[in-house]
Amino acid sequence: MTRSYFDKELQDLQLSILRMGSRVEEALINSIQALKSKDIELAEKVIIADDVIDRMELEIEDACLKLIALQQPMAKDLRIIATSLKIITDLERMADHAVDIAKITKRLANEKYIKELIDIPRMAEIVTEMVRDSIDAYVNQDAEKAKEISERDDIVDGIHSQIFRELLVLMMEDPKKINQSTSFLFVSQYIERVADHVTNICEWIIYANTGIHPDLNE
């Protein structure tokens, strides 16, 4: 396998991850939109689309393993491929959380919400942008941007804590609101976990470029 062919295979791999990232981003956006508008049809679309994302993960994993077996890459090339394998795992788990949110939407669809959803969509918007930016940083192998993206996780954690406190007060004031409040707590937690997965991706981008794996979740 020539170097030019290997470079093309690496580019194809990055494009595949870019496409998978776009699918995951779409799933997250749709899951929150479905929750806001109680759109069962859109929620079901998120659940069905997860199969496509799962297949993409397997296809990219297969491409990575073939590259390693055929080219026996060294140093940075190997780190990029290893990073790709880690990133698709995080992306797949993000998609699973979008499905979790979609299932909650279906469960709450016939209930009147106990409060207007403001902070959850705001939190989701930040996280979705983090997903998009992290994939761009991966494609461009931009370690500095990866570090900046990971720092936004603190903002997400802050919003999650605020949501937790507000819902806790609602549950203490009115026990009838406990079930729905718990559901919204889960939604907030799923979004917060997506941000954690983005931070993982950022760590791997830095590793691919420097050979050093930082802990950005400190």
RATAKA-V585799 format. One record per helix or strand. SS is the DSSP state (alpha for helix, beta for strand). FROM is the first residue (numbers start at 1). LEN is the number of residues. Records with the same first field share a line. If there is no record, write none. Layout:
SS->FROM-LEN, FROM-LEN
This chain:
alpha->3-35, 40-32, 75-34, 119-21, 143-9, 153-21, 175-36
